Amino acid sequence: MPEGIVGLVRRTPYVTMATGSLVQPTSRVLTSIAGIHLAEFDAMSGGFKYLEGGPFMGPDDLIVDDVEARSSHLHAGSIVDFGIKWRVTGVVESGKFSRMFADLKPLQEKYSSTGKVSVIWVKVDHQATVQSVIEALKQELPEYQIWSVEQYTSLISANNIPLLKNFTAVVIGIGVVIGFLVVFLSMYTAVLERTREIGILKALGASPGYVLGILLRETVLLAVVGILSGILMTYGSRALLNALYPTFVTEIAYDWWPIAAVIALIAALIGAIYPGLKAARQDAIEALSYD
């Protein structure tokens, strides 16, 4: 869209700030550079937190975030070649709109997009006036899509990608069923393999309730150890993925921890109770002769 629209947006009532940015794809797959007016972007977003170097000063300067820096082994002073060479002047914390940033004017000129922007970011005076500003801009600029930040982020969430939500639900369902069966069968087999030991306990005078109690306590202990091991392996898997694929951002679903723990406990107890009751009720001589 024409960059001149930014001036019109700034004149809209309740708008305190507006700035345009250009999202320019590079020669590398799935990467882009965001062209920004650094001072305006800092005022709009709260500013970058620099881990290395500082802001760009020249037309060939580039700022990258820490994820891109790890992935491409970049540091302040590194040269990046996307068909057009850039010099990295700073490494910043991730989470600010893009992985790479350049000064808007030079970026427009290098990629033949002079006077063009991809997005206009708007800041209003109060949360209560957001909808009023959106309605006013829709009347002024009916040919463009206008969203609040909440609406925009919801559009690119996983739940709004066609079929992905259903696919995720199917994968989770299969994982739950397989996990339940694996724990159930493991405990079932473990108890059956101890039929002779149970026979010895019964020969020594142990009651069925005593035998079952031993099995259930051991089952709960194993389940708890398994749950804690699974949690530790989750962090290990995330660290491995971050090392192998730095740009692949992983997120741990803490809400699933209690659900997974309950599933594991229930599966373990069911897997132990049924064969445990069967073994505890067996005659001691029959249990001792079990092969």
C-alpha positions as CSV (number, residue, x, y, z in Angstrom):
1,M,0.0,0.0,0.0
2,P,1.2,3.6,-0.5
3,E,3.3,4.9,2.4
4,G,1.3,8.2,2.2
5,I,-1.6,6.4,3.9
6,V,0.3,6.6,7.2
7,G,-0.2,10.4,7.2
8,L,-4.0,9.9,6.8
9,V,-4.1,7.4,9.6
10,R,-2.2,9.8,11.9
11,R,-4.9,12.4,11.4
12,T,-7.6,10.1,12.6
13,P,-9.2,11.0,15.9
14,Y,-7.8,9.2,19.0
15,V,-4.7,8.0,17.1
16,T,-1.6,9.0,19.0
17,M,1.0,7.3,16.8
18,A,1.2,5.4,13.5
19,T,4.1,3.9,11.6
20,G,4.4,1.9,8.5
21,S,6.6,-1.2,7.9
22,L,7.6,-3.2,4.8
23,V,7.8,-7.0,5.0
24,Q,10.2,-8.0,2.3
25,P,10.8,-11.7,1.5
26,T,14.4,-12.7,0.9
27,S,16.1,-15.2,-1.4
28,R,16.1,-17.7,1.5
29,V,12.9,-19.7,2.0
30,L,10.5,-18.6,4.7
31,T,12.6,-15.6,5.7
32,S,11.9,-11.9,5.4
33,I,13.2,-8.5,6.5
34,A,11.0,-5.9,8.2
35,G,11.7,-2.4,7.1
36,I,11.0,0.0,9.9
37,H,11.5,3.6,11.0
38,L,13.6,2.8,14.0
39,A,12.6,5.7,16.2
40,E,8.9,5.3,15.5
41,F,9.1,1.5,15.9
42,D,10.9,1.9,19.3
43,A,8.2,4.4,20.5
44,M,5.5,2.0,19.3
45,S,6.8,-1.2,20.7
46,G,8.9,-0.1,23.7
47,G,12.2,-0.5,21.9
48,F,14.7,-3.3,21.3
49,K,16.7,-4.9,24.0
50,Y,20.2,-5.2,22.5
51,L,22.2,-8.3,23.3
52,E,25.1,-7.4,21.0
53,G,26.0,-4.3,19.0
54,G,23.4,-1.5,18.5
55,P,21.0,0.1,16.1
56,F,21.6,0.4,12.3
57,M,23.2,3.6,11.2
58,G,23.7,3.0,7.4
59,P,21.7,1.8,4.5
60,D,23.3,-1.7,4.5
61,D,22.8,-2.3,8.2
62,L,20.6,-5.1,9.6
63,I,19.3,-6.0,13.1
64,V,18.6,-9.7,13.9
65,D,17.0,-11.3,16.9
66,D,18.6,-13.9,19.0
67,V,16.8,-16.8,17.4
68,E,18.0,-15.8,13.9
69,A,21.5,-15.2,15.3
70,R,21.7,-18.7,16.8
71,S,20.2,-20.3,13.7
72,S,22.6,-18.6,11.2
73,H,25.5,-18.2,13.6
74,L,25.5,-14.4,13.4
75,H,27.0,-11.7,15.6
76,A,27.4,-8.0,15.4
77,G,29.7,-7.3,12.4
78,S,28.6,-10.5,10.5
79,I,27.8,-10.2,6.8
80,V,24.5,-11.7,5.5
81,D,24.1,-12.3,1.8
82,F,20.5,-12.5,0.4
83,G,21.6,-11.6,-3.1
84,I,22.0,-8.2,-1.5
85,K,24.7,-8.0,1.2
86,W,23.8,-6.7,4.7
87,R,26.0,-6.0,7.8
88,V,24.6,-7.1,11.1
89,T,24.9,-4.2,13.6
90,G,22.9,-5.6,16.5
91,V,21.4,-8.7,18.0
92,V,18.2,-8.2,20.0
93,E,15.8,-10.2,22.0
94,S,13.1,-12.0,20.0
95,G,9.4,-11.2,20.1
96,K,9.2,-7.9,18.1
97,F,7.3,-8.6,14.9
98,S,10.2,-10.1,12.8
99,R,13.5,-11.9,12.9
100,M,15.4,-9.3,10.9
101,F,15.0,-5.5,10.6
102,A,16.4,-2.9,8.3
103,D,15.9,0.9,7.8
104,L,12.7,1.3,5.8
105,K,14.0,3.7,3.1
106,P,17.0,1.7,2.1
107,L,15.0,-1.5,2.1
108,Q,12.4,0.0,-0.2
109,E,15.0,1.2,-2.6
110,K,17.0,-2.1,-2.6
111,Y,13.9,-4.2,-3.5
112,S,12.1,-1.7,-5.8
113,S,9.4,-0.9,-3.3
114,T,9.9,2.8,-3.0
115,G,7.0,4.5,-1.2
116,K,5.4,1.2,-0.3
117,V,4.6,-0.4,3.0
118,S,3.0,-3.8,3.9
119,V,1.5,-2.9,7.3
120,I,0.6,0.2,9.2
121,W,0.8,0.0,13.0
122,V,-1.5,2.3,15.0
123,K,-1.5,3.3,18.6
124,V,-4.6,4.9,20.1
125,D,-5.0,7.0,23.2
126,H,-7.1,4.5,25.2
127,Q,-8.2,0.9,24.9
128,A,-11.9,2.0,24.9
129,T,-11.3,4.0,21.6
130,V,-9.9,1.0,19.6
131,Q,-13.2,0.1,18.0
132,S,-14.0,3.7,17.2
133,V,-10.7,4.1,15.4
134,I,-11.2,0.8,13.5
135,E,-14.6,1.9,12.3
136,A,-13.3,5.3,11.3
137,L,-10.4,3.8,9.3
138,K,-12.7,1.3,7.6
139,Q,-14.8,4.2,6.3
140,E,-11.7,6.1,5.2
141,L,-9.9,3.1,3.7
142,P,-12.6,0.6,2.7
143,E,-10.2,-1.3,0.4
144,Y,-7.9,-2.4,3.2
145,Q,-8.2,-4.9,6.0
146,I,-8.1,-3.3,9.4
147,W,-7.9,-5.3,12.7
148,S,-7.1,-4.8,16.3
149,V,-4.0,-6.5,17.6
150,E,-6.2,-9.2,19.3
151,Q,-8.0,-9.8,16.0
152,Y,-4.8,-9.9,14.0
153,T,-3.1,-12.4,16.3
154,S,-6.1,-14.6,16.4
155,L,-6.1,-14.8,12.6
156,I,-2.7,-16.4,12.6
157,S,-3.2,-18.7,15.5
158,A,-3.2,-22.5,15.0
159,N,-6.9,-22.6,15.7
160,N,-7.6,-20.6,12.6
161,I,-5.5,-22.6,10.1
162,P,-7.9,-24.9,8.2
163,L,-8.0,-28.5,9.4
164,L,-5.0,-28.0,11.7
165,K,-7.2,-27.9,14.9
166,N,-8.9,-31.1,13.9
167,F,-5.5,-32.7,13.0
168,T,-4.1,-31.7,16.3
169,A,-7.1,-33.1,18.2
170,V,-6.7,-36.4,16.3
171,V,-3.0,-36.6,17.1
172,I,-3.6,-35.9,20.8
173,G,-6.4,-38.5,20.9
174,I,-4.2,-41.1,19.3
175,G,-1.3,-40.2,21.7
176,V,-3.6,-40.5,24.7
177,V,-5.0,-43.9,23.7
178,I,-1.6,-45.3,22.8
179,G,-0.1,-43.9,26.1
180,F,-2.9,-45.5,28.1
181,L,-2.5,-48.9,26.4
182,V,1.3,-48.9,26.8
183,V,1.1,-48.2,30.5
184,F,-1.7,-50.6,31.0
185,L,0.0,-53.5,29.2
186,S,3.3,-52.8,30.9
187,M,1.8,-53.0,34.4
188,Y,-0.3,-56.0,33.4
189,T,2.8,-57.9,32.2
190,A,4.8,-56.8,35.2
191,V,2.2,-58.3,37.6
192,L,1.8,-61.5,35.7
193,E,5.5,-62.1,35.7
194,R,5.4,-62.0,39.6
195,T,2.9,-64.8,40.0
196,R,5.6,-67.0,41.6
197,E,6.6,-64.3,44.1
198,I,3.0,-63.8,45.0
199,G,2.6,-67.5,45.6
200,I,5.6,-67.3,48.0
201,L,3.9,-64.5,49.9
202,K,0.7,-66.4,50.1
203,A,2.5,-69.5,51.3
204,L,4.0,-67.4,54.1
205,G,0.5,-66.3,55.1
206,A,0.0,-63.0,53.2
207,S,-3.7,-62.2,52.6
208,P,-5.0,-61.2,49.2
209,G,-5.5,-57.6,50.4
210,Y,-1.9,-57.4,51.6
211,V,-0.6,-58.7,48.2
212,L,-2.8,-56.3,46.3
213,G,-1.7,-53.4,48.5
214,I,2.0,-54.1,47.7
215,L,1.2,-54.2,44.0
216,L,-0.7,-50.9,44.1
217,R,1.9,-49.1,46.1
218,E,4.6,-50.2,43.7
219,T,2.3,-49.2,40.8
220,V,1.8,-45.7,42.1
221,L,5.5,-45.2,42.8
222,L,6.4,-46.4,39.3
223,A,3.7,-44.1,37.8
224,V,5.0,-41.1,39.7
225,V,8.6,-41.8,38.7
226,G,7.4,-42.2,35.1
227,I,5.5,-38.9,35.2
228,L,8.5,-37.0,36.6
229,S,10.8,-38.7,34.0
230,G,8.4,-37.6,31.2
231,I,8.5,-34.0,32.4
232,L,12.3,-34.0,32.5
233,M,12.4,-35.6,29.0
234,T,10.1,-32.8,27.8
235,Y,12.7,-30.2,28.7
236,G,15.4,-32.4,27.2
237,S,13.5,-32.7,23.9
238,R,12.9,-28.9,23.8
239,A,16.6,-28.3,24.3
240,L,17.5,-30.8,21.5
241,L,15.0,-29.2,19.1
242,N,16.3,-25.7,19.9
243,A,19.9,-26.9,19.3
244,L,19.0,-28.6,16.0
245,Y,16.4,-26.2,14.7
246,P,16.9,-22.8,16.4
247,T,14.1,-21.0,14.5
248,F,11.6,-23.8,15.4
249,V,10.0,-22.3,18.5
250,T,8.7,-25.0,20.9
251,E,6.2,-24.4,23.7
252,I,5.6,-26.7,26.7
253,A,1.9,-27.2,27.3
254,Y,1.8,-27.0,31.1
255,D,-2.0,-27.4,31.2
256,W,-1.5,-31.0,30.0
257,W,0.7,-32.0,32.8
258,P,-2.1,-32.8,35.3
259,I,-4.1,-34.5,32.5
260,A,-1.2,-36.7,31.5
261,A,-0.5,-37.5,35.1
262,V,-4.1,-38.6,35.7
263,I,-4.1,-40.7,32.5
264,A,-0.8,-42.4,33.5
265,L,-2.0,-43.1,37.1
266,I,-5.4,-44.5,36.0
267,A,-3.8,-46.7,33.3
268,A,-1.2,-48.0,35.7
269,L,-3.7,-48.8,38.4
270,I,-6.1,-50.5,36.0
271,G,-3.2,-52.5,34.5
272,A,-2.2,-53.6,38.0
273,I,-5.5,-54.2,39.7
274,Y,-7.0,-56.7,37.3
275,P,-4.0,-59.1,37.2
276,G,-3.3,-58.3,40.8
277,L,-6.7,-59.5,42.0
278,K,-6.4,-62.5,39.8
279,A,-3.0,-63.5,41.2
280,A,-3.9,-62.6,44.8
281,R,-6.9,-65.0,44.7
282,Q,-4.9,-67.9,43.2
283,D,-4.1,-70.9,45.3
284,A,-0.5,-70.6,46.7
285,I,0.5,-74.0,45.3
286,E,-0.9,-73.1,41.9
287,A,0.9,-69.7,42.0
288,L,4.2,-71.4,42.9
289,S,3.9,-73.8,40.0
290,Y,3.3,-70.9,37.5
291,D,5.9,-70.9,34.7
